[in-house]
């Protein structure tokens, strides 16, 4: 039991709030990191593998900083806050940027969507359950980004959102290290900015995340990860660009129906039970009405104040 407790205490340490696991009452966990993102192509309604993918001039690049803090509110309950800052630039403002008008490719920088989560552990593998399972709710605050939502360099679509999620996972020993696997699925209601022919804009979304990590030594672990986002209601890119009224509407991107699946991997290097270095890469595997070649590289440090786990 002591070994299993140690393994589970290490698993969520890669990033505050990851997976179904929660930190102990009164404990804290912090993550700070940077990420770079680039894309050059936009998939239309036929998807990212079709021949009609559009080149977005010389592409867009994003640099971001992210801070995440988690606190054990009480036994089996955790709260989490995330605050990001981004700068988004178009490498060149070519014919596509010009055709989109509304300062579509103007540089945008500032605080992105701020989120808060509450997560409760319902099933606990430490007390004999086959898996750990948590349910939670989230609130996202992005209304402050609304003035720039018409840009393709926007920080978000300018809404506040409410959602819920379920997360399930399992961990165990592996040689002198450990393994862990978890998956999360949820949905969110986005308070609409307007109503168009497709209904509320932006519409509700569903999302999911999967991650598997394993390492033969306690000081490192490595594995694949994936993230999914789908907004079922909305227009296709062709509908937006083919209508003067929609193309010049400030909520044109929020009116899109989108699908995005990105896959990649994560590496964690632990200097101690208190500090982890976390590196990750994600790239687009499938997209509809969304960038088709997004690559994101992230690097950060997760810190866990308090006594050593051993």
Residue, then its C-alpha position, 0 to 999 in steps of 0.5 A: x500500500x505504501x508503494x502504491x501511494x507513492x506511485x500515485x503521488x508521482x503520477x499527477x505531478x507532471x502537470x497540476x490537475x492532470x488525470x483523475x488524481x487529486x492532491x492531498x488536503x492542504x497541499x499545493x502544486x504549481x506549473x509554469x511553462x512556455x509554448x510555441x505553436x505554428x501553422x501554415x494551412x487551413x482545412x476546409x469542410x473536406x478535412x485536413x487530408x483533402x486537396x483543397x487545404x488553403x495556404x495561410x500566406x506564410x503561416x502564423x506563430x504563437x508564443x505563450x506562457x502558462x501558469x497553473x496552480x492546484x490546491x487540495x481543498x479537502x480530502x478527494x477534492x481539488x481546485x485548479x486555476x490556469x492563467x495563460x498569456x499569448x502573442x500571435x503573429x502572422x509571418x507575412x500579411x499576404x493575399x489571404x490576410x488581405x482578403x479576410x479584411x478586419x485586420x485579420x492578421x494583426x498581431x495580438x497579445x495578452x491574457x488568454x482564456x482564464x479557467x478554474x476547475x473543481x475536481x472530486x475523486x469518486x473512485x480511488x485505486x488506493x482503496x481497492x477500486x480497479x481505477x481512479x475516477x473523478x468528476x468535475x466542473x470548469x468555468x472559463x473566462x474569455x470575454x476580455x478577448x472579445x475585441x479581437x475575436x474577428x482576427x485569425x490571430x485572436x486569443x479566443x472567441x470572446x466568451x465565458x463558458x461553463x462545462x463538466x468532465x469525467x476523468x479515469x486513470x490507473x497507475x502501477x509499478x514498472x521495473x524501478x519506475x512506474x506507469x500511468x494512463x488516463x483519459x478525460x472527456x467533457x463538454x462545455x456550454x459557451x455563452x453565445x455572442x450572437x445568433x446566426x442562421x446556425x443558432x447560438x454562436x459559438x455553439x457548445x463543444x465536446x473535448x477529450x484528452x488521453x495520456x500514457x506515461x511509463x518509465x523504467x526508472x523513477x526519475x523519468x517517464x515518456x509516452x504518447x498523448x492526444x487531445x480532441x475538440x469538436x463543435x458540432x454546430x456552425x458553418x463551414x469555412x466555405x460558407x463564411x468566405x462565400x458570404x459577404x455578410x458572414x465574412x465581415x461579421x466579427x463572430x465569423x470564427x465562432x460561427x464555424x463548426x470545427x473538429x481538431x485531433x492532435x497527437x504527440x508525446x510527453x517527456x518528464x524528467x524528475x530532479x526530485x519528488x518536488x520538481x519535474x521538467x515537462x516537455x511535450x509536442x503535439x501535431x495535427x492528425x485530423x482537422x475540419x474547418x481548422x488549421x491542418x498542420x498545427x505543431x505545438x512545442x511546450x516546456x515547463x516546470x512543475x513544483x510541489x512544495x512540502x516534504x519529500x515523498x520518501 
